[in-house]
Amino acid sequence: MTEYERLIDICDTMTKMCRLQACGFCKYKLLKPHCVCEAIADTMLKNGVIVPPVRVGDVVYIVCNVDNKTVIEEASVEEVSTKRIWTDEVDYDLEEIGKTVFLSREEAEKALAERNGKE
């Protein structure tokens, strides 16, 4: 899911909540919810909002050394900020995603194979 799609998803959730709790005076009440969400997402991205690539509860895959052997470990994301993620035991800079932290097992396996080929 792209940053744009995630923002639309977040905004869609917000507008659904708004409709459920609507006072009847919302200026977006008569618009299609998705159109409102797209406008909000566009505005947020244009104004520098940072959308981390993971959410709390997501699973990430970490390529690491255990007992002198490079392995892939699975970890649950416990906290997210605009610069870091915290997993079960360790925290990582978002810059590590795609280097040592991966969003899918396939990506981690590919990186591990490339590392093993270079060693």
LUMMAR-536535 format. One record per residue (C-alpha): chain; residue in three letters; x negated, y negated, z negated. Coordinates in steps of 0.2 Angstrom, whole numbers. Example, Ala and Ser with C-alpha at 12.3 -4.5 7.8 and 13.67 -1.06 7.14 Angstrom:
<rec A,ALA,<-62,22,-39>> <rec A,SER,<-68,5,-36>> 
END
This chain:
<rec A,MET,<0,0,0>> <rec A,THR,<-7,-17,5>> <rec A,GLU,<-8,-32,-7>> <rec A,TYR,<6,-40,3>> <rec A,GLU,<17,-24,1>> <rec A,ARG,<13,-23,-17>> <rec A,LEU,<18,-41,-20>> <rec A,ILE,<34,-39,-10>> <rec A,ASP,<38,-23,-21>> <rec A,ILE,<35,-33,-37>> <rec A,CYS,<46,-48,-31>> <rec A,ASP,<59,-36,-26>> <rec A,THR,<60,-28,-43>> <rec A,MET,<61,-46,-50>> <rec A,THR,<75,-51,-39>> <rec A,LYS,<85,-35,-43>> <rec A,MET,<83,-39,-61>> <rec A,CYS,<88,-57,-57>> <rec A,ARG,<104,-51,-48>> <rec A,LEU,<108,-39,-63>> <rec A,GLN,<106,-54,-75>> <rec A,ALA,<112,-67,-63>> <rec A,CYS,<121,-83,-70>> <rec A,GLY,<129,-86,-53>> <rec A,PHE,<119,-102,-50>> <rec A,CYS,<103,-94,-43>> <rec A,LYS,<99,-103,-27>> <rec A,TYR,<93,-87,-19>> <rec A,LYS,<110,-78,-23>> <rec A,LEU,<116,-78,-5>> <rec A,LEU,<100,-73,3>> <rec A,LYS,<94,-56,8>> <rec A,PRO,<83,-51,-7>> <rec A,HIS,<69,-45,4>> <rec A,CYS,<68,-62,13>> <rec A,VAL,<66,-70,-4>> <rec A,CYS,<52,-58,-9>> <rec A,GLU,<43,-61,7>> <rec A,ALA,<43,-80,4>> <rec A,ILE,<37,-77,-14>> <rec A,ALA,<23,-65,-9>> <rec A,ASP,<17,-77,5>> <rec A,THR,<17,-92,-7>> <rec A,MET,<7,-82,-20>> <rec A,LEU,<-6,-75,-8>> <rec A,LYS,<-8,-93,0>> <rec A,ASN,<-11,-100,-18>> <rec A,GLY,<-25,-87,-23>> <rec A,VAL,<-15,-74,-32>> <rec A,ILE,<-26,-58,-35>> <rec A,VAL,<-18,-41,-33>> <rec A,PRO,<-28,-27,-41>> <rec A,PRO,<-28,-12,-30>> <rec A,VAL,<-22,-1,-45>> <rec A,ARG,<-8,-1,-58>> <rec A,VAL,<-8,5,-76>> <rec A,GLY,<-4,23,-75>> <rec A,ASP,<-12,26,-58>> <rec A,VAL,<-25,40,-57>> <rec A,VAL,<-42,36,-50>> <rec A,TYR,<-57,47,-45>> <rec A,ILE,<-74,43,-52>> <rec A,VAL,<-90,50,-44>> <rec A,CYS,<-102,52,-59>> <rec A,ASN,<-116,63,-65>> <rec A,VAL,<-113,76,-78>> <rec A,ASP,<-127,88,-84>> <rec A,ASN,<-138,82,-69>> <rec A,LYS,<-124,87,-57>> <rec A,THR,<-114,74,-47>> <rec A,VAL,<-95,78,-49>> <rec A,ILE,<-78,70,-47>> <rec A,GLU,<-68,66,-62>> <rec A,GLU,<-50,61,-63>> <rec A,ALA,<-45,47,-75>> <rec A,SER,<-29,37,-79>> <rec A,VAL,<-29,18,-78>> <rec A,GLU,<-25,11,-95>> <rec A,GLU,<-27,-7,-92>> <rec A,VAL,<-30,-19,-77>> <rec A,SER,<-36,-37,-75>> <rec A,THR,<-41,-47,-60>> <rec A,LYS,<-59,-41,-62>> <rec A,ARG,<-59,-24,-71>> <rec A,ILE,<-50,-8,-74>> <rec A,TRP,<-50,2,-90>> <rec A,THR,<-48,21,-89>> <rec A,ASP,<-47,34,-103>> <rec A,GLU,<-65,32,-108>> <rec A,VAL,<-74,19,-97>> <rec A,ASP,<-71,2,-89>> <rec A,TYR,<-76,-3,-71>> <rec A,ASP,<-78,-19,-61>> <rec A,LEU,<-65,-19,-47>> <rec A,GLU,<-80,-21,-36>> <rec A,GLU,<-84,-2,-40>> <rec A,ILE,<-68,3,-31>> <rec A,GLY,<-75,12,-15>> <rec A,LYS,<-92,14,-22>> <rec A,THR,<-90,25,-38>> <rec A,VAL,<-72,23,-41>> <rec A,PHE,<-59,29,-28>> <rec A,LEU,<-41,28,-26>> <rec A,SER,<-39,46,-19>> <rec A,ARG,<-48,62,-21>> <rec A,GLU,<-51,63,-3>> <rec A,GLU,<-61,46,-3>> <rec A,ALA,<-71,52,-18>> <rec A,GLU,<-75,69,-9>> <rec A,LYS,<-80,60,6>> <rec A,ALA,<-92,49,-4>> <rec A,LEU,<-99,64,-13>> <rec A,ALA,<-102,73,3>> <rec A,GLU,<-111,58,10>> <rec A,ARG,<-122,56,-6>> <rec A,ASN,<-126,74,-5>> <rec A,GLY,<-131,73,13>> <rec A,LYS,<-143,59,9>> <rec A,GLU,<-151,67,-6>> 
END
